[in-house]
């Protein structure tokens, strides 16, 4: 009887396994095979196996390291800003009042906006001529002439990080809010009886208990930052100044039609995302234990 139950349970997950196999594992294997080939669609009759030559090409490409540096900078900035604003939003959303549902709807709105629309909206704000921000600062007499917000690499990366974090902080705030809601009210009451103030309650009760939820938000923000594409293109275009790994992957694969090197970039990004995810999951497990 137990054996029949185990077999029937296994049959229920077979469709899911097949779907994952065709939709996830098969493309991963095929993409890896592409990365081991000379595969340029501009020369379709000369596709052959070359081993790790595509990866060697990346390691000797100066532009690859620039794109890698830009991606790592964006990950650092996006995660930092997302955690800061997401945690602040969750604390505000945790306050119960008659407008809580309306505030919640407004807070998660950036998360629902498509990345290209998000980038286009912020482009009008940071437009180098007389965009919204320049107009506002000129009227307030803060500046004397329009500021070229995206004229150099560092300002473009910072603005891109703010734009991406504005979108990803909504998810982080919702996740942290679920953690705050799971904290028993008895802990707050005990802390207040013992003379604890708001800062102490946050430091010794709230923050330690929502760390696992915060790790989920950080993981999501890291993946979002690694895949940044639409926002940079909307703000600046396809220039090399702030080229990320995702943008380099797109241009190499679909503009220059070099599927071999493009697949190698894809696996490099997957390796970086895997390392980041490993440390996040490891820290998450420590918090749970």
C-alpha positions in Angstrom: 0.0 0.0 0.0 2.8 2.4 0.9 4.6 1.5 -2.3 1.5 2.4 -4.4 1.2 5.7 -2.5 4.8 6.6 -3.3 4.3 5.7 -7.0 1.1 7.8 -7.2 2.8 10.7 -5.5 5.6 10.5 -8.0 3.2 10.5 -10.9 1.7 13.8 -9.6 5.1 15.6 -10.0 6.0 14.1 -13.4 4.3 16.8 -15.4 6.2 19.5 -13.4 9.5 17.6 -13.9 8.9 17.4 -17.6 8.0 21.1 -17.8 11.1 22.1 -15.9 13.2 19.8 -18.1 12.0 21.4 -21.4 11.7 25.0 -20.2 14.7 25.2 -17.9 17.3 22.4 -18.1 17.2 21.8 -21.8 17.9 25.5 -22.7 20.7 25.5 -20.1 22.4 22.5 -21.7 21.9 23.8 -25.3 23.2 27.3 -24.4 26.3 25.7 -22.8 26.9 23.7 -26.0 26.7 27.0 -27.9 29.4 28.5 -25.7 31.8 25.7 -26.7 31.3 26.4 -30.4 32.4 29.0 -33.0 28.8 30.0 -33.8 28.5 33.2 -35.8 25.3 33.5 -37.8 27.2 35.9 -40.2 29.2 32.8 -41.2 26.7 29.9 -40.8 28.8 27.4 -42.8 31.7 27.6 -40.3 30.1 26.4 -37.1 32.4 24.0 -35.2 33.5 23.0 -31.7 36.3 25.1 -30.2 36.2 24.2 -26.5 36.8 27.0 -24.0 38.0 29.4 -26.6 35.0 31.7 -26.2 35.6 32.0 -22.5 39.3 32.7 -23.2 38.1 35.5 -25.6 36.1 37.0 -22.7 39.0 36.9 -20.3 41.2 38.8 -22.8 38.6 41.4 -23.7 39.0 44.7 -21.9 35.4 45.7 -22.5 34.2 42.5 -20.8 35.9 43.6 -17.6 34.4 47.1 -17.9 31.0 45.6 -18.3 31.7 43.3 -15.3 32.8 46.2 -13.2 29.7 48.2 -14.1 27.4 45.2 -13.3 29.1 44.7 -9.9 28.8 48.4 -9.1 25.1 48.3 -10.0 24.5 45.3 -7.8 26.2 46.9 -4.8 24.3 50.2 -5.3 20.9 48.7 -6.1 21.0 46.2 -3.2 22.1 49.0 -0.8 19.4 51.5 -1.9 16.7 48.7 -2.1 17.4 47.5 1.4 17.4 51.1 2.8 14.1 52.2 1.1 12.4 48.8 1.3 13.0 48.5 5.0 11.8 52.1 5.6 8.7 51.5 3.5 7.9 48.3 5.4 8.1 50.1 8.7 5.7 52.8 7.4 3.3 50.1 5.9 3.3 48.3 9.3 1.5 51.2 10.9 -2.2 50.4 10.9 -4.6 53.2 9.9 -7.6 53.8 7.7 -5.5 54.4 4.6 -3.3 51.3 5.0 -4.8 49.6 1.9 -4.4 52.7 -0.3 -0.8 53.3 0.9 0.0 49.6 0.2 -1.4 49.9 -3.4 0.7 53.0 -4.0 3.8 51.4 -2.5 3.7 48.3 -4.8 2.9 50.3 -7.9 6.6 50.7 -9.0 7.0 46.9 -8.9 4.1 46.5 -11.5 5.6 49.0 -14.0 7.5 47.4 -16.8 11.3 48.2 -16.8 11.2 50.0 -20.1 8.3 52.2 -19.0 10.1 52.8 -15.7 13.2 53.9 -17.5 11.3 56.2 -19.9 9.5 57.9 -17.0 12.8 58.6 -15.2 14.4 59.8 -18.5 12.0 62.7 -18.5 13.0 63.5 -14.9 16.7 63.4 -15.6 16.6 64.7 -19.1 19.9 66.6 -19.6 18.2 69.6 -21.1 15.1 71.1 -19.4 13.8 67.9 -17.8 11.6 67.9 -14.8 14.4 67.9 -12.2 16.4 70.6 -14.0 13.3 72.8 -14.3 12.5 72.3 -10.6 16.0 73.2 -9.5 16.1 76.2 -11.9 12.9 77.6 -10.5 14.1 77.1 -7.0 17.4 78.9 -8.0 19.5 75.9 -6.8 21.3 75.8 -10.1 22.1 78.4 -12.8 22.0 76.2 -15.8 20.7 72.7 -16.7 22.8 69.8 -15.3 23.9 66.9 -17.6 22.8 64.2 -15.2 23.9 61.2 -17.4 27.0 62.8 -19.0 29.6 60.6 -17.2 29.9 57.0 -16.2 29.5 57.3 -12.4 26.5 59.6 -12.4 24.8 57.4 -15.0 25.4 54.3 -12.9 24.2 56.0 -9.7 21.0 57.3 -11.4 20.4 53.9 -13.0 20.8 52.3 -9.6 18.3 54.7 -8.1 15.8 54.0 -10.9 16.2 50.2 -10.6 16.0 50.4 -6.8 12.8 52.4 -7.0 11.3 49.5 -8.8 12.8 46.7 -6.7 12.3 48.3 -3.3 8.5 47.7 -3.6 9.0 43.9 -3.5 11.6 44.2 -0.7 9.1 46.3 1.4 6.3 43.7 0.9 8.6 40.8 1.9 9.9 42.7 5.0 6.3 43.7 5.9 5.3 40.0 5.9 8.2 39.5 8.3 7.1 42.3 10.6 3.5 41.0 10.6 4.8 37.6 11.8 6.4 39.0 14.9 4.2 38.3 18.0 2.7 41.3 19.6 3.7 39.9 23.0 7.4 40.7 22.2 6.5 44.4 21.7 4.5 44.5 24.9 7.3 42.9 26.9 9.8 45.4 25.5 7.7 48.3 26.3 7.1 47.1 29.9 10.9 46.7 30.3 11.3 50.3 29.2 12.5 49.8 25.7 12.1 52.7 23.2 11.3 52.6 19.5 15.0 52.4 18.5 15.7 49.6 20.9 12.6 47.7 19.8 13.7 47.9 16.2 17.3 47.0 16.9 16.8 44.1 19.2 13.4 42.7 18.1 12.4 43.8 14.6 15.6 43.8 12.7 16.9 40.4 14.0 13.6 38.7 13.2 13.2 40.1 9.7 16.8 39.3 8.6 15.7 36.2 6.7 13.0 38.2 4.9 15.5 40.9 4.2 17.8 38.3 2.6 15.1 37.4 0.2 14.7 41.1 -0.8 18.5 41.4 -1.3 18.6 38.3 -3.5 15.7 39.6 -5.7 17.5 43.0 -5.9 20.8 41.4 -6.9 19.1 39.4 -9.7 17.3 42.6 -10.9 20.5 44.5 -10.9 22.3 41.8 -12.8 19.6 41.9 -15.5 19.5 45.7 -15.9 19.0 46.5 -19.5 15.8 48.6 -20.3 16.6 51.3 -17.8 20.1 52.0 -19.1 18.9 51.9 -22.7 16.1 54.3 -21.9 18.3 56.7 -20.0 21.4 56.7 -22.2 21.2 54.3 -25.1 23.6 51.6 -26.2 26.8 53.5 -25.5 29.9 51.8 -24.0 30.1 54.2 -21.0 27.8 52.2 -18.8 27.6 48.9 -20.6 26.6 46.0 -18.3 27.0 42.3 -18.8 23.4 42.0 -19.9 23.8 44.7 -22.5 27.1 43.3 -23.8 25.3 39.9 -24.0 22.5 41.4 -26.0 24.7 43.3 -28.4 27.1 40.4 -28.9 24.3 37.8 -29.5 21.7 39.8 -31.4 23.6 42.7 -33.0 26.8 41.0 -33.9 25.1 37.6 -34.1 28.0 35.8 -32.3 26.0 33.2 -30.4 29.1 31.4 -29.2 30.6 34.4 -27.3 27.1 35.5 -26.3 26.4 32.2 -24.7 29.7 32.3 -22.8 28.7 35.7 -21.4 25.4 34.2 -20.4 27.1 31.5 -18.4 29.5 34.0 -16.8 26.4 35.9 -15.6 24.8 32.7 -14.3 28.0 31.9 -12.4 28.1 35.3 -10.8 24.4 35.1 -9.9 24.9 31.6 -8.5 27.8 32.7 -6.3 25.7 35.6 -4.9 22.7 33.4 -4.4 24.8 30.8 -2.6 26.0 33.3 0.0 22.5 34.7 0.4 21.0 31.3 1.0 23.9 30.3 3.3 23.2 33.4 5.4 19.5 32.8 5.3 20.0 29.3 6.6 22.1 30.6 9.4 19.3 33.0 10.4 16.7 30.2 10.3 18.8 27.9 12.4 
